[in-house]
Amino acid sequence: MDVAGEKGWNLGRLERYGFKVPAGGALTAEAYRCFIEENNLLEATGKITQSVTIENIEEKETEQKLYLLREKIMNGHFRTSVRDELVANLENTGILDKPLAVRSSVCVGDYGKASFARIHESFLNVRGIDSILYAIKCCYASQIISGQGVSQPVHSTMDLF
């Protein structure tokens, strides 16, 4: 679960036990960390997770900080090696130009009073590498939208099915 998130882990288990699972894959938590590092967002994300709480999530200043961080994520770029590996895997699986679902999957389970269900966006019928990369950035940015998503530091993965 630390690498591919709960959804990816469970889909892998289903396939291993003989259930039919659509062709797809997962962008790992390491790819997410690379994206954050490549775009110099490590400090900004760290500050946000340290300073934003459920109590201050609706304050104007907090909303502005979150908006600016989402914009930085959306303007970010992927390392060439990550993009190339994603393209190769999607081509090898035969799904690069097929409609895909791009969803986030956190690498920690729901715990205590914190649930991560339905706080990250999903995108359906995504076609082509540029649209896939855009949808992945949208998923990354969606972590910054909710108080739960920000106040619970997690590492994200992307499921592509």
NORHU-V106249 format. One record per residue. RES is the residue in one letter. SS is DSSP state (H for helix, E for strand, C for the rest). PSI is psi as a letter, one per 20 degrees, with the letter a starting at -180 (none if undefined). Layout:
BEGIN
[[RES,SS,PSI] [RES,SS,PSI]]
END
This chain:
BEGIN
[[M,C,h] [D,C,i] [V,C,g] [A,C,j] [G,H,r] [E,H,g] [K,H,g] [G,H,g] [W,H,g] [N,H,h] [L,H,h] [G,H,g] [R,H,g] [L,H,g] [E,H,g] [R,H,h] [Y,C,j] [G,C,j] [F,C,q] [K,C,p] [V,C,p] [P,C,q] [A,C,q] [G,C,b] [G,E,a] [A,E,p] [L,E,p] [T,C,r] [A,H,h] [E,H,h] [A,H,h] [Y,H,g] [R,H,g] [C,H,g] [F,H,g] [I,H,g] [E,H,g] [E,H,h] [N,C,j] [N,C,l] [L,C,j] [L,H,g] [E,H,g] [A,H,g] [T,H,h] [G,H,g] [K,H,g] [I,H,g] [T,H,h] [Q,H,h] [S,H,h] [V,C,p] [T,C,r] [I,C,h] [E,C,h] [N,C,j] [I,C,h] [E,C,j] [E,C,q] [K,H,g] [E,H,g] [T,H,g] [E,H,h] [Q,H,g] [K,H,g] [L,H,g] [Y,H,g] [L,H,h] [L,H,g] [R,H,g] [E,H,g] [K,H,g] [I,H,g] [M,H,h] [N,C,i] [G,C,r] [H,C,q] [F,C,q] [R,C,q] [T,H,h] [S,H,h] [V,H,g] [R,H,g] [D,H,g] [E,H,h] [L,H,g] [V,H,g] [A,H,g] [N,H,g] [L,H,h] [E,H,g] [N,H,h] [T,H,i] [G,C,k] [I,C,j] [L,C,g] [D,C,j] [K,C,q] [P,C,p] [L,E,q] [A,E,p] [V,E,o] [R,E,q] [S,E,q] [S,E,o] [V,E,q] [C,C,j] [V,C,q] [G,C,r] [D,C,p] [Y,E,q] [G,C,c] [K,C,i] [A,E,p] [S,C,p] [F,C,j] [A,C,p] [R,C,k] [I,C,i] [H,C,q] [E,C,q] [S,E,q] [F,E,p] [L,E,q] [N,E,l] [V,E,p] [R,C,p] [G,C,q] [I,H,g] [D,H,g] [S,H,h] [I,H,g] [L,H,h] [Y,H,g] [A,H,h] [I,H,g] [K,H,h] [C,H,h] [C,H,g] [Y,H,g] [A,H,h] [S,H,i] [Q,C,h] [I,C,i] [I,C,g] [S,C,q] [G,H,g] [Q,H,g] [G,H,h] [V,H,g] [S,H,i] [Q,C,n] [P,C,p] [V,C,r] [H,C,p] [S,E,q] [T,E,r] [M,E,p] [D,E,p] [L,E,o] [F,C,none]]
END
